[in-house]
Amino acid sequence: MLRTGLLPKFLNRKGQSIVEISLITPLLLVALYVPIDFAVAHLTAHLTQNAVRDAARVGAASKDPFDNAAATAIRTDTVNQLPARLISKSVTVKFFDTGVANCMKFVEVTGQGNYDFFFYQFVRLMGGTVSNSTPISRTTRMRYEFQSDFNSTPCETASVIQPPPP
């Protein structure tokens, strides 16, 4: 009697798996995309640090005197090396050379920009209030190569050698 009545119609499970997949797939995609999005942001920050470090190394090894032409060349090369995922990129090059007598000169390069998270845009689409991007800023200082090895106290003030933005 059970096989011929209404119970078999209620026990029919055709289509159950398609409903489960359609419910789980968006959650699974979000759970997989969020770590990837943050990993790409971390990689962008790492590549920014590498570009700034290379620029400071070039600046520290540039010939004496360190002038505006050297700073402009370093800045241009650094902007070209910054990752494409950064928006509104900017690079600042400073040469610290004044202060106490025989101070240790050094070059400071700062690279910065904003990274757009896709996940933040998705959260805003769902009604959340978060910004679209997060700032990434990296700074590196390196000792200027063409100076005495006995200079140990860092110079306190920087020469204003900041080339204009492109």
C-alpha positions as CSV (number, residue, x, y, z in Angstrom):
1,M,0.0,0.0,0.0
2,L,2.9,2.4,0.7
3,R,4.3,1.9,-2.7
4,T,1.1,2.8,-4.5
5,G,-0.1,5.7,-2.3
6,L,1.0,9.3,-1.8
7,L,4.2,8.5,0.1
8,P,6.3,7.6,-2.9
9,K,5.4,11.0,-4.4
10,F,6.8,12.8,-1.3
11,L,9.9,10.7,-1.2
12,N,10.8,11.6,-4.8
13,R,14.1,13.4,-4.6
14,K,14.7,14.3,-8.2
15,G,16.2,17.8,-8.4
16,Q,17.4,17.9,-4.9
17,S,21.1,18.0,-5.9
18,I,20.6,20.9,-8.3
19,V,18.9,23.0,-5.6
20,E,21.7,22.2,-3.2
21,I,24.4,23.2,-5.7
22,S,22.5,26.4,-6.6
23,L,22.4,27.3,-2.9
24,I,26.0,26.4,-2.0
25,T,27.8,27.7,-5.2
26,P,27.6,31.5,-4.3
27,L,28.9,30.8,-0.8
28,L,31.7,28.6,-2.0
29,L,32.7,31.2,-4.6
30,V,32.8,34.0,-2.0
31,A,34.7,31.7,0.4
32,L,37.3,31.1,-2.3
33,Y,37.5,34.6,-3.7
34,V,38.1,36.5,-0.4
35,P,41.4,34.9,0.4
36,I,42.5,35.3,-3.2
37,D,41.6,39.0,-3.2
38,F,43.5,39.6,0.0
39,A,46.5,37.6,-1.3
40,V,46.6,39.8,-4.4
41,A,46.6,42.9,-2.2
42,H,49.5,41.4,-0.1
43,L,51.4,40.6,-3.3
44,T,50.8,44.2,-4.5
45,A,52.2,45.5,-1.3
46,H,55.2,43.2,-1.6
47,L,55.9,44.3,-5.2
48,T,55.6,48.0,-4.1
49,Q,58.2,47.3,-1.4
50,N,60.5,45.7,-3.9
51,A,60.2,48.6,-6.3
52,V,60.9,51.2,-3.5
53,R,63.9,49.1,-2.2
54,D,65.4,48.9,-5.7
55,A,64.9,52.7,-6.2
56,A,66.6,53.4,-2.8
57,R,69.5,51.1,-3.8
58,V,70.0,53.0,-7.1
59,G,69.8,56.3,-5.3
60,A,72.3,55.3,-2.7
61,A,74.7,54.2,-5.4
62,S,74.2,57.3,-7.6
63,K,77.2,59.6,-8.2
64,D,78.0,62.6,-6.1
65,P,76.3,65.1,-5.9
66,F,72.8,63.8,-5.6
67,D,70.7,66.3,-7.6
68,N,67.2,66.9,-9.0
69,A,68.1,65.0,-12.2
70,A,69.0,61.9,-10.3
71,A,65.8,62.1,-8.2
72,T,63.7,62.6,-11.3
73,A,65.2,59.5,-12.9
74,I,64.8,57.4,-9.8
75,R,61.2,58.6,-9.4
76,T,60.3,57.8,-13.1
77,D,61.8,54.3,-12.9
78,T,60.0,53.6,-9.6
79,V,56.6,54.7,-10.9
80,N,57.2,52.3,-13.9
81,Q,58.0,49.4,-11.5
82,L,55.0,49.8,-9.2
83,P,52.4,47.1,-9.8
84,A,49.6,47.8,-12.2
85,R,47.0,47.0,-9.5
86,L,47.8,50.2,-7.7
87,I,45.8,53.3,-8.6
88,S,46.8,56.9,-8.1
89,K,50.5,56.0,-7.7
90,S,52.9,58.5,-6.3
91,V,56.7,58.3,-5.5
92,T,58.7,60.7,-3.3
93,V,62.5,60.8,-3.3
94,K,64.4,62.6,-0.5
95,F,68.1,63.0,0.1
96,F,69.0,63.6,3.8
97,D,72.3,65.5,3.8
98,T,72.2,68.3,6.4
99,G,72.4,68.2,10.2
100,V,75.3,67.7,12.6
101,A,78.9,67.8,11.2
102,N,79.8,64.6,9.4
103,C,76.3,63.2,9.6
104,M,75.4,60.0,7.8
105,K,73.7,60.9,4.5
106,F,70.9,58.6,3.2
107,V,68.3,58.3,0.5
108,E,64.6,57.8,1.3
109,V,62.1,56.6,-1.3
110,T,58.4,56.4,-0.6
111,G,56.0,54.7,-3.0
112,Q,52.2,54.7,-2.4
113,G,48.9,54.1,-4.1
114,N,45.5,52.6,-3.5
115,Y,44.4,49.0,-4.0
116,D,40.8,48.3,-5.0
117,F,39.3,45.2,-3.3
118,F,36.7,43.5,-5.3
119,F,35.3,42.0,-2.1
120,Y,34.7,45.5,-0.7
121,Q,32.7,46.4,-3.8
122,F,30.7,43.3,-3.4
123,V,29.9,44.2,0.3
124,R,28.8,47.7,-0.8
125,L,26.6,46.1,-3.4
126,M,24.9,44.1,-0.6
127,G,24.3,47.3,1.4
128,G,27.5,47.5,3.5
129,T,29.3,50.7,4.1
130,V,33.0,50.2,3.4
131,S,35.4,52.1,1.1
132,N,36.4,50.6,-2.2
133,S,40.1,50.7,-1.7
134,T,42.8,50.6,0.9
135,P,46.0,52.6,0.8
136,I,49.4,50.9,0.4
137,S,52.5,52.9,1.3
138,R,56.1,51.7,1.6
139,T,59.2,53.6,2.5
140,T,62.9,52.6,2.3
141,R,66.0,54.4,3.5
142,M,69.5,53.5,2.4
143,R,72.8,54.9,3.4
144,Y,74.4,57.0,0.7
145,E,77.4,55.2,-0.7
146,F,79.7,58.1,-1.4
147,Q,80.6,59.2,2.2
148,S,83.0,58.4,4.9
149,D,82.4,55.1,6.8
150,F,82.9,57.0,10.1
151,N,79.6,59.0,9.6
152,S,77.3,57.3,12.1
153,T,74.8,59.9,13.2
154,P,72.0,60.1,10.6
155,C,71.3,63.5,9.0
156,E,68.2,65.1,10.3
157,T,66.9,67.2,7.4
158,A,66.3,66.4,3.8
159,S,67.2,68.4,0.8
160,V,64.1,69.3,-1.1
161,I,64.7,67.1,-4.1
162,Q,61.2,66.1,-4.9
163,P,60.5,66.2,-8.6
164,P,57.2,67.4,-9.7
165,P,54.5,64.8,-10.5
166,P,54.4,63.5,-14.1
